[in-house]
Amino acid sequence: MKGYKMTINEVKRPPMAPVREEKEKKEERRIKPSTFEEEEVKPNLCRICGAILKYDGLGEYVCPDCNHKEYDSYGLVRNYLETHPGANIIQVEKGTGIPRSKISKMIAEDRFKISNQKVSLDE
């Protein structure tokens, strides 16, 4: 048998499209990070009556119809610190459900101050 030459048509290559589709499916199934980590969560509608909430400052949103209050992540942390002065980051995380990374970001933005490993309002 003399030298065998393969032509381009005989070269077997793995199919590219199915691999990409499979990768895209894996990305779709991947659990997305918490919305608190992605961006600031700001309430839009009242949970009680469904009216559009009005921003009242310091992370607080008020319903003009029923006066129900909702809070964004900053408001939740701020309220927790008002009722638990000197709480550490772990306590704030457990009490509010806001991840430590988000609280640390708020501290880095000088929204709160930290002293002796305790978080407090920056007033």
Buried (B, 14 or more C-beta within 10 A) or exposed (E): EEEEEEEEEEEEEEEEEEEEEEEEEEEEEEEEEEEBEEEEBBBEEBEEEEEEBEEEEEBBBBBEEEEBBBBBBBBBBBBBBEEBEEBEBEBBBEBBEBBEEBBBBBBEEEBBEBEEEBBBEEE
